Amino acid sequence: MQLSNDEIRRYSRHLILPEVGMAGQKKICSTSVLCIGAGGLGSPIAMYLAAAGIGKLGIVDFDTVDFSNLQRQLLHGTGDVGRSKAESAKDTIQDLNPNVEVVIHNTRLTSENAFEIVGQYDIVVDGTDNFPTRYLTNDACVLLKKPNVYGSIFRFEGQASVFAPHLGGPCYRCLYPEPPPPGMVPSCAEGGVLGVLPGIIGCIQATEILKLALGKGSSLIGRLLLFNALDMKFKELKLRRDPQCPLCGEKPTLTRLIDYEQFCGIPPEPATPDANPDEVSVQDMKKALDDPKLGIRVIDVREADEYQIARIQGVPLFPLSLLPQRFTELDPNQHLYIHCKSGVRSLKALRFLREQGFKYAKSVKGGISAWSDQIDANVAKY
């Protein structure tokens, strides 16, 4: 391929690097990358790859842009709220560099479509935020012999690596053979994340992709890079391939894609909204608050900082982190409704209280977010 005069001007700072030069820039422009996720990590990854001149950039995302995304997901602006993230990402990337071919996959990556989608690209970058997709991405990449440039973030900490058994390194399963129990690791929506953190980790991932495309430098294959933003410190762990790994070990037993929701212990979605007998609606919660004669107590198991952001009048705070010390303040024979932000932590609290003999506890589905949507819009969503 030949670079046009416009491309030579655009990539001139690459071209004068001896490690890149004209030959290296042509390699970059001939490389295709699949970015799984157009959120916090996907934003800096996609934008810097596009600016660098990656030839083909695939974007997998089925979500829509929310106001809460704008604190860190720089692919999207205020005017994009409510739009498809994949469509918004495409517009931003093509405005940044119209020479890049952008292919959007406005769908969830699944065991049924992963081979077809992943197989179209040279390198895959993991910008996901959930364990089923993370394991699915890893397995598809190993089976198709594609480098998997991994990153993850939480609160003030992040990590990055490159998983590529076909290049001599381990895979994600070598590092994490089993997923954590469901709900054990909070999502960014539950635990929060410093807005600049995905920018740092995403830029590291983009750097690794460009090095792979160029065939230059020492990649993170066989290394896990850990970053703590509060301490501004990096640590590095050596990773070794696990000979017992069911996917990339000496005697692999995993030779096809599986049900990753089931593997991660996530139950299937109920057939009807009211299928879970442990949950009540925000309408039920409102009735309980409006009519004390019902004898139902409502508690909030979010953390104190969240309680300062938004609260429902008359609902006391019993943070989940302190519930093991404070549950004795509650009557195990009273009917109890438990709410949190979205209904995840309230189900955890419910399981704990059931173990302590609370027979009449229920979790409020959707939590304070559903309350804001369906009962009182004056209660802030966050």
N, C-alpha and C positions, 0 to 999 in steps of 0.2 A: 504494500500500500504506500501511497505518497501523501504527505501532509500538504495541505493548501497553504498559501501565504497567510491567510487568516489564522489557521491553526498554528503555524510557526510563531506568529506574534503571541497568540494565546498561551502557548506552552513554552515560551522562550526561556523562562527561568528553570524549567526542566532541561531544556536542550543544552544549556551551558554547563550543566552538571556532568562531569566526566562519567559518573556512575549511571547516568540516564542517557543523555545524548539523543540523537535522532533515532538510533536503533532501539533504545529503551522506550522512547515515547511511542514508537510504532507498536511495541509489545503491549503497552498500556492501552492504546487505542484498539488493539485487536483482542483484548480480554473481555470476557463477559462475566458478570457477577450477579448473583441472586441475593437480594437483601430481604430477609424474612423479618418483617416488621417495619413500619414507617413511623415509629414513635420516638421515644427518647434516644435510644441508641441508633435507630435507623436514620434519624435526621442528620447527625454529623457524618455518619458513614456515607449516606447517599450524596450529600452535598459536596463533600471533599473528593469523593470518587468522580463525581460529575465534573468538578472543577479540574481534576487531574486529567480528564479525557478518557476515562474508561469507555470502551466502545459500546457495550450493551449492558444496561442496568435493569434487572428485573426487580419489581417491588411486589411482595406478597403482603396484603393486609386487607381485612374485611371490615374493619372498624370505621367509625365516623369520628370527625374531629369534635372534641369537647373543650369547653373553656378551661378545664383543669389541665389539659394537655399543653397549653400555650406557655406555661412556666418553663418548659424544657424542650418541647418538640418543635424545633425551629424550621422544619419543613412547612409548617402551617401558620397562618396568620389569623387575626380576629375575624376577617371576612370569610374564612374557611370553616368556621364553626358550623357543624351539621353536615358538612360535605364528606364524601368518601375520602379517607386518608390516602388511598392509592391515587385517586384522581388529583387531590391537592398536591401530593408529592410529585406527580408527573409534571404538573404545571410549574412548580418551583424549580425542578431540575432542568426542564427545558428552557426556562428563562435564564438559568445560570449558565447552561452550555447547550445550545441547540444541536451541537454535533453528536451528542450522546443519544443512542437509541434507547428509549425508555419503554419497557414492556410491563404493564400492570396486570397483576393477578389478583383481582378483587374477590378473594375467596379465602377460606380457612385452609391452611395446609393440613391434609389428612393422609392416612395410610393409602387411600384410594388414588390420590392425585400427586403424591410426593415424587414418585419416580418420574412421572411425566414432566413435572415442573422443574425439579432439580436437575434432571438429565440434560436440560437445554443450556446449562451454564458451566463455566470453567471453575469458578470458585463460589462457595456459599458463605454468607456471613449471617451469624445468628444474632438477631436483635429482638428475640422473643422475651416474654415476661412470664412464661408459665412452663411447668415441668413437662407436661405431655408433649408440647410442641418441641421443646428442647431435646427430648429423647428421640422423637420422631426425626428431627433434623439430623441429629448425630447418626442414627441408624441408616437413613437414606444416603447420607454422604459416604459412610463407610462402605456400604454395599455398592455404591456407584463410583467409588474411588475419587471423591471430590474433597478438596481441603475445606474444612469447616472452621471458620474464623469466629471464635466464641467470645462473648462478653456478657457480663451480668452486673447489675447494680442494685443497691439497697441502702437507703438512708444516706450515709456518708462514705460508703465503701463500695468498691468495684473490683472486678477481676477480669482477666483476659487470657486467652491462650489460642493456639491453633491445633486442632485435632485432625491428624492425617496419618492413619496407620499405613497407608500405601506409600508414604514418604518416610516411614520409619518411626513415627511417634505413636503415642497412645490415642485412644478415643475418649469421649466424654464418659462412657461407662467405666473405663479404667479408673477414672477419678471419682465418679459417683455411681457405684454399682447398683444402688437402690435409691429410688426417690424418697424424699422425706415423707412422713405421714401427712395426709391431706390437712391443710390448714396450719401446719407447723411453721412454715415460713410465710410471713405476711407478704402480700403484694405491695407494690408502691402505693396503691390506693389506700391500703390499710396502714402501712408503716411510714409512708412518706419517702421523699428523695430530694436531696439538694439539687436544684435545677441544673447547675453546671456539671454535675458528676457524669451524666451520660455523655456530655460533650467530650470529657476527658477520655473516658473508656472507648467511646465511639471513634475518636480520632486515633487511638491506639489500634483499634481494629482496622480502620482504613489504611493506616500505615502498613500493617501486616499484609493487607491485600496487595498494595502496590509493590511491596518487596517480593511477594510471591509472583506477581506478574512480571517483574523485572528479573527474577532469579538472583537477587542481590541481598547481601546482609545475612544476619543470623535471625531466623524467625523464632516465634514463640513455640514452635513444635518441641514438645518435651519439657516445656516450662509453663508455669502458671504465675502470672504477674498479678500481685495484689496491691491495691491502692487504697489508702485511707486519707480522705480529703481533710479531715479535722487535724490530723497530725502532719499532713503533707509528706507522707512517707510511702515509698514503694518497697515491697518485699517480693522475693522470687522463690518459688518452690520448684524443685526438680520433679518432673513427672516421668514415670516409667510405664511402659506397656505391661498390662497384667496378662500373664500367660494363661490365666484362668478366665479371662474375659469371654463371655458367651458370644460376643460379636466379632472381636478382632484377635482373640487369643489363639493358642496353638490348636485347639479343637473346638472351633465355633459351633454353637448349637442354634444360634439365632441367624437364620438365613433369609428371613423375609420380614416385612413390616407387620407389626402387631396392633392390638387395640391399646393405644397409649393412655387413654383415659382410665381404662381398667387397670393397666400396669401401675399407674400412679395412684390407684385407690379412689378415684373420683367416681361417684355413683352417676348413672345416667340421669338425664333430665326427666323429671316426672311427666307422665302423660298429660296431667292436668295441673293447673296452678295450685290447687288445694290438695294435692296428693300427699304432701308431707304432714302427718298428724302432729308433728312437733312444732308446727308453725301456725301463727295467726297473722291476720292482715293489719295494716295500719288503721283501717276502719274499726277493727275489733279493739285495738289499742285506744282509739279515741273514745269508744263507748265506755271502756273501763275507766278512763280518766274523767269522763263527763258524769258518770254515775257511780259514786263511791259505794252505793248499796250493793253493787255487784261483788264487792269484797275482793277485787283483783288489784294487786300492787304492781306497779310498773317501775322497772329499774333500768338504768343506762350503764352499760359496761364498757363504754369508750374510755379513753384516758383523759386526764385532767386538762391537758392542752386543747383537746378537741372539744371538751365541754365548754371552754371559753369561746370557741368559734361559733357554736350553735348549740342550743339546748331547748328542751321542751318544758314548759312551766309545770312544776309539780312532780317532775321525775328526778329522783335523787341519783347521784353518781356512785356506782360501785365498780371501779375499774377492774377489768378482767385480771390485770396483773396483781391486784390486791385481793381478789375474790377468795383465794384459799385462806387468807387471814380474817376476812370480814363476813364470810357466809353465815356465821353464827348470829349476826345481827338480823337475819331474815328468818321468817317462820316457815319451816318445811311443810306445814299443813295448809298454808295459804296459797291461793291461786296467784301465780306470778307470771307477768309478761316481761321479757328481757329484750331490750333493743340496743343496737350499736349503730355503726355508720351504714352498713349495707346488709347485715344479716349473717355475716360470716362469724364474727366473734361471739355474737349472741348464741349461736348454735354450739360453740365451744363452751361457753358459760353454762348452757343448758346441760350438756353432757357431764360437766363437772358437778353441777348441782344434783343431777339425777343420782350420781354416785354417792352423794351425801344424804340421800333419802328424800329429796324434793320430788314428789310425785306429780305435782300440779303446775309445773313450770312449762312455759311455751316461749318460743323465739318469735320475734316480730319480723316477718319477711320484708326485706328491703330496707329496714332500719330507718334512720332519720332522713336518709335520701328519699325514700318512698314517702315519708311524712311530708317532706317539702313539696314533692311532686303532686301528692294526692289530697293532702289535708290543709297545709298552711305554707304558702309560698314565701311568707315572711321569715321562715326558718331557713337560714342560709345553707346552701349546698357547698361542699368543698371536696 
